[in-house]
Structure formats: structure tokens, C-alpha cells
Amino acid sequence: MDKSRNVFETRFDRHLDELKWLYIELYGNDAMFAELCDTMRCFYEERNEDLKILDLEREAQPNWYKKNDMLGMMFYIDNFAGTLKGVESKLDYLEKSNVNYIHLMPFLDTVEGRSDGGYAVADFRRVQKELGTMEDLEHLTAACHEKKINVCMDFVMNHTSEDHEWAKKARQGDKEYQNRYFFFDDFTVPEIYENTVPQVFPTTAPGNFTWLPDAQKHVMTTFYPYQWDLNYRNPRVFNEMMYNFLFLANKGIDIIRIDAVPYIWKELYTSCRNLPQVHTIVRMMRMIGEIVCPAILLLGEVVMEPEKVVPYFGTVEKPECHMLYNVTTMATTWHTVATRDVRLLKQQLDIVNRLPKTYVFLNYLRCHDDIGWGLDYGTLMQEGIGERSHKQYLNDYFQGYTGASNSRGELYNADPLTGDARFCGTTASMCGIEKAVCELAVSGTDRDGTEAETIVGNGDAGCAQALERAIRLDVMLHAYMFMQSGIPVIYSGDEIGQLNDYSYKENPHKAADSRYIHRGAMDWKAAGQVDDVTTVPGKIFNQLDRVEKIRKNERVFMADADTWTIDTWDKSVLCIGRYYKGEKIIGLFNFSEYDKTAWINETDGTYTDMISGRPMQASGVNIPAYGFYYLKKENEPGGDSDETL
């Protein structure tokens, strides 16, 4: 037996008993399990030598992704650089942006008009032709690995497009392929499901089933009518989807984002969410990855509050996902911007900070999706804040209608009956940069804000001050995100303050989906200004660059550092502490448009302001409007200052 095969056999033997037990418990099919094992061997043998070396390196350092140097950026390939080859040509820019983790938004084959932003996959082994080829993807991931950049992609497990080969055969009446979905002759069984299964998009895609007139069947469609739910009770579905997973892993993907993971198992008389079988499937997927391609990380898309998503991490003995999204903290952050009240956010961070250090969350200010107001309304009710009225306030605020708001953006999936809606907008536009630059443009200033100083000289100081305050809020929010426990991810364009893109309304395939307002094409002209600190892109980019490098160079930002919040005695000011091996950093963040004083009373000596370099006392700290401080206290007694990262 050669050395490479021995590596596989060692990994396989380590997991065989549990993998077989789970598989047989779920499916009771020895033949299908044997096929799965044989195919796993084939994918391992096909894995190239560079990836096998990476597997060994990461097996030796299993916590490689938990260090303080991880910074992600997510983008649509076409919007960012046109094609996969275009992305490869922008790797130097990504390096300049301190990014070493790129999330390529869905790029697998789909059909325009029935795409859902790429989440309706027609072929799991083909790239959208306008973006490139699988060979281009493999070349890109290899180039990224040379620059120590990790590549993440979406793996849409819950459903396929109606244009997928399986769906076409099912539609034609092939029973084998109909059994890979949920097909019903009449509405008797679907009606039972509808009694317990919530609707995901009640206004744009009501119900969970779609009638197919040509097939004379109902098919389960949890999301949109052209996205058919897969039947994971069928072992053929599980096996084939695992083969797709391994095929993509062998193209050099580092992080597999499992889309809509709570939905993948369906059961009558349940909500079809978060069922025990989901965890069995994810656990098997984790073991399959550790056998064939252990360099891979699993990122679960679980849109719930942190204390409820933690089961998707699994246990120390039986882990599932490596990383999960911190969705509720993101939504609570924008609630804090709109209310200037950090109390709910502080409570949310305290919950996350109490979780085991082995849990890694991805933190973000926004993503490709909308912002849903899934807040802790039980706590807000104690303050006399009702759920419906507060959601209305937040949506009005971020549209710029109330609360002295400078935000701009649009609602998504608004339901006039319930009053519920979600919000869409770029970080810069939500922070007031769009409003400010438009007012400056009316005053004769270029849209990028280049002539702000001239405007001040002409007496229009208010516009320029509003722009500076909006930039300060934008940067403060990023600095706060970097202070959280976990890995920060920026949406492409946020590093240069990119604004809402209203041109989507001119595209008939996008006009009905307001999420495209924050999915605009990357403004490379603005990106060319990042070295000019008189421009908006230059101001934001360089301030973020400074904070990103602090995070990268300071080991208190390690994932397993102690993290906690500190009372400031001002409801507009948030304080976060981080401690690691004798070093401590205090972060102070003012969510108000007014100067504030934080009475944190950290009287354990002199701190250093990491932005200015000047010494400060960490008590009675005066913080400018929308300002922040990173205050460092080095080498406390008993600390180990010599250990390298």
C-alpha cells in the first residue's frame, strides 16, 4: 500500500464505525453505503498533490482558521470583476485590502430569471458560462493559495433548480427522479405540511408547494417555485450531493457554505426546520470531508440567535460545522444605530461571549441578503417597545423617514397585513454617506466628496461635516465588528464606501428584488482613489486598513481570547474588553451623533491609544460623535509576552 493510500485508510478507519452507524440508522442500506465509501476513495485519489499537502498542513494545525489574521470579503464574481479570470487579476487589490478569505457568491450554472441570485442551481459541476469554466475556478483557487487566500463558495443542498437534469426527468414522469424530490398527485399531503411549515417568502412566494400543470403534480418548493426541495430520505440524493461536494472540494475550495442547512430534512407534522436528521447529515458531511479533504471547513447558514444555532457546531467529540453566522448580532447592531441605545447589543454580545471558545462565528455588518429584524423582543418589551411598532420604526429610520436619520435604502418583501418587512442598503448608505455626498453634489462638489474642503471654505461647512460624521460612523461600525469574537467579513465595496445602486430597477430580471440595491457592480474608479485620503474611498479605506492591521498584529484578537463587555454608564457607548496571555485591549464605541464620556473606570494603569499612539487613562474617556478607541494595556503581571502567534 502506497503512502498516499495509507493516509486515506487511516482517516477512513478513524471515522468508519460512526459514519456507518449513522448512515445505516438513517437509510438502512448497506449497498448504498458501500458505494459511498468506494466513491470517496476515488475522489481522494483524484485530489491533486498540492491540495493533499494542504490537507496534511491543516490536519497538523486544526485551529488554523481561529487566528487573528483572518479577514473575509464576499462578492458576486460578475459584479466584482466580471469573470473568474477577472477575480484572479484582482488578487493584488484583495491583498492590499488585507483580505485572505474570499466568499464567491453563487457561480454554478443557473437560468436567468429563475436564479434567485444563483441559489437555484441547474448543474453542480458547471460554472455559469458568462463567468468562466471549472478550469478557471481551479486556476483561481490555486492562485489564491499561492497568496494564502482562502476561497469560500455556496453549496446549495436543500434544493435544485427546476432546470436541473433530475428535475427535468422528474417532470417527464420518471419515478426514480420524482423520488429525489417531494411529488404528490393531489393536495392532501401538502395540506398537512402547510399546517405546520412556516412560509419563507409569504408575499413573493406564498406557500411551500407548487402545482406543475404539465406533470399534473404538486412539488415541494420551500423558497421559490423554481427551486425544488430535495428528498434526503432517499439515500441516492445524499450520496449524489456528497459527490458534488467532493467534486467542488477537489477544485480547491477551502470553505463550503451550506446554504439553508436547517431545512434539508422534511417530516410531516413538523416545521421541517432543525430536525435531528439534519444534524446526522451535517455530521456525516463533516466526517466525509475529514476523510477525503480535511483542509475543507464547513460554514453553516443558520439564521437564528446564537444560543439556538450552537447545536450546529456539534460537540467536541462529534463536531458538525466549523463556523456559523452571527446573524442576530448583525441585526441588533443596526437596531443600536437607529436607537443610539447599546443595551440590547451588550446583552447579545454577553450571550456570545459566554459560549465555548471553540465556537467560531462569522461577523458582518451586511451581506448579499436583506436585514431581517429578528431581535430579542422579549427584552425590548420590558422597555415598553412592541415588536410591530419597533420593526416599523427601524424600517422607517433606515429609509430616512424618522429618528433624525441620514440613512438611505429600500424595503424587501414587505407584508402589509403583518407590517413585517426587511431592509436593504449598503453600509455606507445606511450610515449617511449617500445623503451627504448627494447634498455635496448639489452644492457643486464631486460625488466622491473630493472638494469637501473647498465647500467648507465656501461656507457650506454643514454638508462636509455631515459627510465626515457619516464616514466616522462607517469606520466605527467596522472597528466594533473587528472587536467581536470570531472572523469579520466585509461585503465588497464597503471598504471604499460604495453606495446604493438603483440601476437594478432598469433590469426586468432584477427589478422586483430590492436586494440588488446593495449588490451593485464594484466601482473600480473609486477603488483607484484608495491612496488619496482627500476622497471618500481613500478616507474609509485607509482608516479601515489601520484597524485591520491592528487586529492582524495583536494576539488579543485570537478567537480563543477572553472577551467581555464593560458598563460605560452611557446607553450610547459600548465597551468591549479582550484579554490574551497578559495583554488587554479595551474597545470603546460611540453610537451617538453627540460627543460622550464613558465612565469605565479601568484604573489598572496607563493605556495606549492604538490609533494615535498617545498614552491615556481608561477612565472617564471622552469619545467624539460616532468615534471609537482601541486602548491597549500590555503585559499584565503573570502574562506570557514571549509566546509567538
DOSENU-346583 format. One record per residue: x, z, y of N, C-alpha, C in turn. Coordinates in steps of 0.2 Angstrom, whole numbers, plus 5000, padded with zeros to 4 digits. Last residue first. Layout:
<recs>
XZYXZYXZY;...
</recs>
This chain:
<recs>
501350905171500750875169500750835163;502551035167502350975169501650945167;502751205172502451155167502351085170;503151285182503651235180503351185175;502251385186502351325190502751275188;501151485180501651445177501751385181;500851645188500651575186501251535184;501151765191500951755184500851685183;500551745208500951785203500651775196;500251575212500051645212500451685207;500651435217501051485213500851555214;499751405233500251385227500551455224;498351355239498651415238499151405232;497651235250497951245244498351315244;496151165254496551215256496951235250;495351025261495651045254496251095256;493851015271494551045270494751045262;492850915280493050945274493750975275;491350865291492050875289492150905282;490150865297490250815291491050815289;490850935311490250905308490450855303;492251045306491850995311491250965307;492451215303492351145300491951095304;493351355303492951315307492951235304;493351495292493651425293493151385297;493451625288493251605295493451545297;494851605278494351645280494151625287;496151555274495551535271494951585272;497251515287496951565283496251545280;498551385285497851405288497651465284;499751265290499551325287498951355290;499651085289499751145293499451205289;499350965283499950995281500051065285;498150895284498650895290499350925288;497750895270497650835274498150835280;497851025265498250975262498150905265;498251165273497851115274498151045271;498751305263499051245267498451195267;498551485266498451415263498751365267;499151645264499051585268498951525264;498151775256498751745259498651685262;496851805251497451815247498051785249;495551805256496151845260496751855256;494351725259494851715254495451745257;493151715266493551775265493951775259;492151625271492351635263492751695262;491251575281491551645281491651655273;491351435290491251455283491651525283;490551365304491051415302490951435295;490251195310490051255306490751305305;489651065320490151105318489951175315;488250965313488551005318489151045315;487750895303488050855308488250895314;488250965287487850965293488150915298;488950985276488450935275487950935281;490651015274490051025279489550975278;491551095262491251035264490651045268;493151145255492551165260492251095262;494051195241493751145245493151165249;495551275237494851285240494551225243;496551285224496351245229495651265231;497951365216497251365218497151315224;499051395202498951355208498151355209;499151455190499551485196499351455202;498451365181499151395180499451415186;497251325192497551305186498251325186;495651325200496251355198496551335192;494551285213494851265207495551305206;493051315222493751335220493951305214;492051255235492251245228492951265227;490751275246491451285245491551285237;489651195258489851205251490551225250;488651225271489351225269489351245262;487351255276487551185276488251175273;487151395275486751355270486951275270;488351505275488051455279487751405275;489051585267488651625272488351575277;489751545257490051525263489651565269;490251585240489751585246490151575252;490951465229491051525233490551525239;491051405212490851395219490951465223;492351345201491851385203491651375210;493451305188493051285193492451325195;494951295179494351345181494051315188;495351145171495451195176494851235177;495151035162495051105160495251155165;495450925170494750935168494651005165;496450955184496450935177495750955175;496650985197496150935196496050915189;497851055198497151095198496551055197;498850965199498650985192497951025192;498950835210498850915210498550925203;498950705211499650735211499550815210;497650655211498150625206498750675205;497150715223496950735216497350715211;498050655232498050725232497750745225;497550525231498250535229498350615228;496250535236496350515229497050535226;496550565249496150615245496250595237;497150445253497450505254497150565249;496150355251496750345247497150415248;495150385260495050395253495650395249;495750345271495650415271495450435263;495950215269496550255270496350325269;494550165268495050155263495650205263;494050205281493750235275494250225269;494850125290494750195290494550225284;494749995285495350025285495350105285;493349965286493649965280494250005280;493249985301492950025297493150025289;494849975309494249945307493949995302;496050025312495650025318494949995315;496950025301496550085302496050085308;497249905291497049905298496649965299;497249885277497849915280497749925288;496049825274496149895272496749925275;495549705277495749745283495949815281;495149635265495849615268496049655274;493949685263494449715259495149695262;493249595272493349665274493849705270;493349485263493649485270493749555273;492749525252493449525252493749515259;491449605248491649575254492449575254;490649575233491149615236491449575242;488849555233489549525232490049565236;487749695230488049635234488649615232;486949795226487349765221487649695224;486049855233486649885233487149855228;484949775232485149785239485849815239;484549765219485049715221485349725228;483549855218484149875216484749825218;482349785220482649805226483349835224;481649655213482049705211482549735217;481149535217480649585215481049655213;482249445219481849475225481349535223;482849385209483049455211482649485216;482449255207482649295201482749375203;482449205220481749215216481849265210;483349265233483449235226482749255222;483149325245483049255245483149215238;483349455243482649435244482549355244;484749475243484449465236483649445237;485149495256485049425254484749415247;485449625260484749605260484649535257;486549735255486549665255485749645254;487249885264486749845260486749775261;489049875266488349895267487849865263;490549965261490149905261489449925262;491750045263491150055267490649995267;492750025254492849995261492250005265;492350095243493050105246493150075252;491250035239491150095243491850115246;491549925232491349915239491349975243;491049985216491449935220491149925227;490750155215490550085215490850045219;491850265207491650235213491350175212;491950415198491850345198491550315204;492950555193492550525198492550445197;492750665179493050605181492650565187;492750845181492550785177492950725180;492150955193492450955187492250885183;492350905210491950925205492350915198;493150845220493250915218492850935212;492750715221493350725218493450795216;491550745229491450715222492150725218;492150785241491750835237491650805230;492650655245493150715244492750775240;491450585246491950565241492450625239;490950655257490550655251491050635245;491850635267491750695264491450705258;491650495269492350515266492250585263;490350495274490550455269491150485265;490550575286490050595280490250555274;491450495293491650565291491250585285;490650385296491250375291491450445289;489750445304489450415298490050405293;490550485315490250535311489950505304;490950355319491450395317491150455313;489650305323490050275318490550315315;489350395334488950395328489250365322;490450365343490450425340489950435333;489950235346490650245342490650305339;488750265352488750215347489450235343;489150345363488750375358488750325352;489950275372490350315368489850345362;489950165381489450165376489750215370;490850145391490350195392489850205386;491950065388491350035392490750085393;492650145380492950135387492450105391;491950125368492050195371492250185379;492149995366491550015368491550085371;493549995363493349965369492649985371;493450065351493750095356493550065363;492749975343492450035344492750065350;493049845338493049855345492749925347;492749845324493449835327493549865334;491649845317491749905321492449905324;491249745310491649785306491849845310;490449675319490049715314490549755310;491049695336491049655329490749705324;490049735350490549755345490549715339;488949725358489449675359490049695355;487849805355488249825361488849775362;487549755343487049745348487449755355;488549815336488549745336488049725342;488249955337488849925340488849855341;487149945329487049965336487649945340;487749915317487249865319487149885327;488550025314488849955316488349905319;487550125312488050125318488350055319;486850075301486450085308486950085313;487850085292487550025293487150025300;488250215291488750165294488350105296;487450315286487350295293487750245295;487450335272487750385277487750365284;486850235267486450295266486850345271;487850135269487150135272486850195272;488850185260488950185267488350175271;488250185247488450245250488550245258;486750075247487550085246487650155250;485250095239485650085245486350105244;483650155234484150105233484550095239;482550265225482850245231483450205229;480950285218481650295218481950255224;479350375218479750315219480550335219;477650435217478350435215478750365217;476350435220476850445225477550445223;475450405210475850465209476250485215;474950285216474550335213474850405212;476050205220475550235225475150285222;477650205215476950205212476550245217;479050095217478550145220477950145217;480250035213479750055208479250105211;481250085226481150045220480650075215;481450065244481250105238481250055232;483050045253482350025251482150065245;483950095268483950075261483150055259;484950195279484550135278484550115270;485050345289485150305283484750245283;485050435299485350375300485350325294;483650555302484050515298484350455301;482950655307483450635311483950595307;481850665298482350705297482950695301;481350485295481150555297481850595296;481650355291481050365295480950445298;482650305283482750315291482150335295;482550305270482350245273482450245281;482850435268483450385267483250315269;481650495272482350515275482850455274;480750445263480650435270481350445274;481250505251481250435252481150405259;481150635254481850605253481750535254;479750655256480250665262480950635261;479350625244479050585249479550595255;479850735237480050665235479850615241;479150835243479850835244480150765242;477850815239477950815246478750805247;477950835225477750765228477950765235;478550965224478850905221478650845224;478651085238478251055232478650985230;479451225242479551155243479151125237;479551365243478951335246478951255246;480551405236480651405243480051375247;480151395223480251465226480351465233;480251255222479551285223479651355225;481551245219481351225225480651255227;481551285205481951325210481651305217;480751185200480551255199480951295204;481451065203480851085207480551155206;482851005202482551065199482051085204;482550825202482850885205482550945201;482650675201482550725196482850785198;482350555209482350625212482250675207;483450415206482850455205482950525207;484250285213484250355213483550385212;484550135203484250175208484450245208;486150075197485450085197485250125203;487550065199487150005199486350015200;487750215208487950165203487550105204;488450355218487950305217488150255211;489350455216488850455222488250405221;489850535201489750475205489250495211;490650585187490350605193490350545197;490550615170490750565175490350585181;491150765161490650725164490950675169;491650835146491950795152491350755155;491950985138491450935140491750895147;492851085137492951025133492450965135;492451195144492951145147493051085143;490751225143491351225140491851175143;489851275158489851235152490651235149;489951325171489851375165489951335159;489851215179490551255179490551305173;488551175178489051135175489651175174;487951285186487751265179488351225175;488551275198488751335194488551325187;488051155202488751155201488951215197;486751195205486851145200487551145198;486951295215486651315209486751265203;487351205225487851255222487551285216;486251125227486851095224487351145221;485351225232485251195226485851165223;486151255244485951305239485751275232;486451175255486851165249486651215243;485551075266485551145263485851135256;485250965273485851005275485851075272;484350875267484150935269484650985273;485050755264484450755268484150815271;486150805257486250765263485650765267;485450865246485850905251486050875257;484950745240484550795242484850845248;486250695236485850665241485350705244;486550795226486950785232486650755238;485550775217485550845221486050835227;485950665211485350665214485350725219;487150705205487150655210486550655214;486750805196487150825202487150775207;486050735187485650775191486050795197;487050655180486550625184486250675189;488450645175488250705178487650675183;488650565159488550565166488250625169;489950605147489250595149489150595156;491150575133490950585140490150575142;491150565120491750595123491550615130;489750605109490050565114490650605117;490150705096489750645097490050605103;491050815084490850785091490550725091;491050935075490650875074490550835081;491751045080491851015073491550945072;491251055092491951055091492151025085;489750955093490051015093490851005092;488950845105489050865099489350935099;488650795117489350805116489450825109;487350795117487650735116488350735115;486950925121486950905114487250845112;487050915135487550935132487550925124;485850885142486250825140486850845135;485350995147485050965142485350905139;486251045157486151085151485751055146;486150925166486750945162486650985156;484650835165485050885169485550905164;484750655161484450725161484850775164;485050515154484850535161484450595161;486450465147485850515145485650545152;487450365140487050365146486450405144;489050415135488350415133487950415140;490450345129490150365135489450355134;491750355118491050345119490850375125;493350275118492950335120492250305120;494650215107494050205110493650275112;495650235099495850235106495150235110;495250225085495250285088495450295096;494650115076494850105083494850175087;494250165063494450095065494850085071;493950305064494250275058494550205060;493350325076493950365074494350335068;492250245075492750225080493350265078;491550315065491750245063492250225068;491250435071491750435066491950365064;490350385081491050425083491550415078;489350345073489750295078490350325080;488950465068489150415064489650365068;488450525080488950555076489350505071;487450435083487950435088488550475084;486550455072486850385073487450395078;486250595074486550565067486850505069;485650585086486250625086486650605079;484450525082484950495087485650525087;483850615074484150555071484650515076;483250705083483850725079484150665076;482750625098482650645092483250655088;482750575112483150635110482950665103;481150515111481650525115482050585112;479850495106480350445105480950445110;478950585107479050555114479550495113;477950575092478450605096478550565103;477050505084476850575086477450615090;478350405076477650425078477550495079;479950375082479550415077478850425080;481450295085480750295086480350335080;483050305092482650315086481950325088;483550275105483750225099483350245093;483550345117482950305115482950275108;484650405122484150445119483550405116;485450295126485550325120485050365117;485550195136484950215134484950255128;487150125131486550125135485950155132;488650185129488050175125487450185130;490050115134489550155137488950135133;491650125127491050095126490450145129;493250105133492650145134492050105132;494149995130494350065129493750115129;494249835123493849885126494049955125;494849745115495249785119494849825124;494149675105494349635111494749675116;493849775097494449735095494649685100;492649815102493249865102493849825101;491849715098492049715105492549765106;491849735084492049665087492249675094;491249865084491949855082492249785084;489949825088490349875092491049865090;489549735078489549715085490049765089;489449825068489949775068490049745074;488449915072489149935072489649885071;487449815071487549845078488249875078;487349805057487549745061487749765068;487049935053487649905051487849845056;485749955059486349995061486949965059;485049855053485049855060485649895062;485049885040485349825042485449825049;484350005039485050005039485349945041;482950045049483249985045483949985045;482850125059482650155052482850095047;483050065071483650095067483450125061;482449925077482149975072482750005068;482549895095482749885088482549945084;481349825106481649885104481949875096;481649685117481349715111481749765107;481349635132481849675129481449715123;480349575139480849535136481349575132;479549675145479349645139479749595135;480749825147480349765149480149725143;480649955138480949945145480549885148;480049955126480050015130480250005137;479249865116479649855122479649905127;478649825101478849875105479349855110;477449695099478149715098478249775103;476049625091476249675096476949695094;475649455087475949515085476049555091;475549315087474949355086475149425083;476549235091476649265085476049305082;476049185103476249135098476349165091;475749305110475149265108475349215103;476249465109476549395108476049345106;476149605119475749555115476149495115;477149745120477049685122476649635117;477249925124477149865119476949805123;477250025132477850025128477749965123;476650025150476550025143477250015139;477149915164476749975161476749965153;478249875173478249855166477849915162;478149915186478349845185478349825178;477550045184477249995189477449925188;478150125175477450115174477150065179;479450115166479350075172478550065173;479350205155479950205159479850175166;478050315149478250245152478850245156;478150415134478150405142478250335143;477250435120477850405123477750385130;475950475115476550525116477150495119;475050365115474850435117475350485118;475750255111475650265118475350335120;475750275097476350285100476250295108;474450245095474650315093475350325096;474450115098474050155102474250235101;475250055088475450055095475050105099;474250065078474850105078475150105085;473249965083473050035080473650085080;473349845088473549895092473449965089;473949735074473449755079473749815083;475249705068474649655068474149675073;476849745075476149765072475649715073;478549775074478049725075477349755072;479949825080479349855078478749805079;481349745071481049775077480449815075;481749715059482349735063482049765070;480649655053480849725051481449755055;480749525058480249565061480349645059;481749485049481949495056481449535060;480949475037481649515037481849535044;479949385040479849465039480449505040;479749265052480249295047480149365046;479049215063478649245057479149265051;479649185074479349125070479049155063;480049305079479449275082479149215078;481149325071480549365070479949335073;481949225076481749215069481149265068;482149275089481849205088481549195081;482749395087482049395090481749325089;483949355082483549395077482849395080;484549295093484449255087483949295082;483749335108484249345103484049305097;482749325117483149265116483649275111;482349455120481849415116482249345114;483749555119483349505122482949475117;483649715110483949645111483549615116;483949895111483549835111484049765111;484949995111484150015110483749945108;486249965114486049975107485249985106;487249885123486549895124486249905116;488649945130488449925123487749945123;489649905144489049925141488849895134;491449945145490849905145490249935142;492949985153492350005150491849955150;494749995152494149945153493549975149;496050065161495650065155494950025157;497750025165497050025167496550015161;499050005164498750065162498050075165;499449875165499449915171499149985170;499249835152499949825155500049875161;497949845151498349885148499049895150;497549725159497349795161497849845158;497949625150498249635157498149705160;497049655140497749655138498149665145;495849625146495949695144496749705142;496049485149495949535154496149605152;496049435136496649425140496649475146;494849465132495349485128496049485132;494049385141493949455140494549485137;494449255137494649285144494549355144;493949255124494649245125494849275132;492549255127492849315124493649315124;492449175144492449175137492649245134;491449175159492049165155491949165148;490349175167490849225168491549215164;489549075163489749075170490349125172;489149125150489649065151489949055158;489349285145488949235149489449185151;490149295129490149315136489649265140;489649345113489749295118489649315125;489149435105489849415104489949355108;487849465106488349525107489049495107;486649385115487149375110487749425111;485649425124485449375119486049365114;485249575131485749545128485549495123;484749645144484449605139484849555136;485549685154485449735149484949705144;485749605165486249595160486049645154;484749635174485449645176485949645170;483749585166483749655168484449675170;483449455162484049485161484149555162;482649335163482449385158483149425156;483249275174482549285174482249325169;484449205163484249215169483549225170;484949285148484549225151484249245158;486549325142485849345143485549285146;488049385134487549325135486849355136;488849515143488649475137488149425139;489049595154489349525155489149485148;488649745163488449695158488649625159;490149795172489449795171489249735166;491549865168491249795169490549805167;492349995175491749985171491549915173;494050035174493549995177492949985172;495250145179494750135174494150095177;496150165189496450155182495850155177;496350145206495950145200496250125194;496950145218497150205214496650205208;496950025225496350075226496450135222;498049965220498049985227497550035229;497449925208497949975208498050005215;496549835213496249895210496849945209;497349735218496949775223496649835219;497949695206498349725211497949765216;496849635200497149695197497549735202;496249515203496149565207496449635205;496449425192496849415198496749465204;495449475184496249485182496649475188;494349435190494449505190495249515188;494449295187494449325194494649395194;494249295174494949275176495049305183;492949335174493449375171494149365173;492249285190492349275183492849325180;491949345203491749285201491749275193;492249475208492749425208492549355204;491049545210491749575212492249515212;489949475205489949505212490649525215;490349455192490249395197490249415204;490449585187491049535187490949485192;489949725195489749665191490349615192;490849885193490649825197490349775192;491650045196491150005192490949945196;493050135194492650095198492250055194;493850305192493550245189493250205195;495250385188494850365194494550305192;496350505182495850465180495350455186;497250605184497450545187496850495185;497050725177496850725184496950655187;496450705160496950725165496750715172;495750675150495550735153495950755159;496150575142495750555147495450615151;496950635132497250585137496850575143;496750715122496450735128496750695134;497450675111496750665111496450685118;498850615108498650645114497850635115;498850545095499350595096499150635103;497850455097497750505092498250565093;498450375107497950415109497750465104;499450315099499650355105499150405107;498750245090499150295087499350345093;498050155098497650205094498150265092;499150075103498750125107498350175104;499450015091499950065094499550105099;498349935089498449985084498950035087;498449855100497849905100497949955095;499549785096499549815102499049875103;499049715085499549775084499649815090;497249695083497949675085498449735085;496149705069496349735076497149715077;495949665057495949615062496149635069;495949785050496449735048496449675054;494749835055495349875056495949825055;493749745050493849755057494549785059;493949775036494049705039494149715046;493549905035494149895034494349825036;492149895039492649925043493349915042;491749825028491749785034492149825039;491749925018492149865017492249825024;490750015024491450035023491949975022;489649935024489849955030490649975029;489449915010489549855014489849885021;489150045006489750015003489949955008;487950065012488550105015489150075012;487149975005487249955012487850005015;487150034993487449974994487649955001;486550164995487250154993487550094994;485450225005485550155002486350155001;484750325013484750325005484850255002;484750345027484550275024484450275016;485050475030484650435034484350375031;485850515019485250555021484850515026;486850415019486350425014485750465015;487450455032487150385030486650385025;487850585030487450565035487050505034;488750565018488150615018487650595023;489750475023489250455018488650505018;490250555033489950495035489450465030;490850665026490250675031489950605033;491750595018491250635015490650645020;492650525026492150485021491550535019;493550565035492850565038492350545032;494750555029494650615033493850625035;494850435024494750485019494550555023;495050355035494450345031494250405027;496350395039495750405043495050405040;497050355028497050425029496450445034;496750215028496450255022496550335024;497450175039496750165039496450215034;498750205036498450235041497650235041;498850115025498950195023498650235029;498949995031498350015027498350085025;500150015037499550005041498950025037;501050025026501050075031500350075035;500349955011500749955017500650015022;500450004994500050005000500450005006;
</recs>
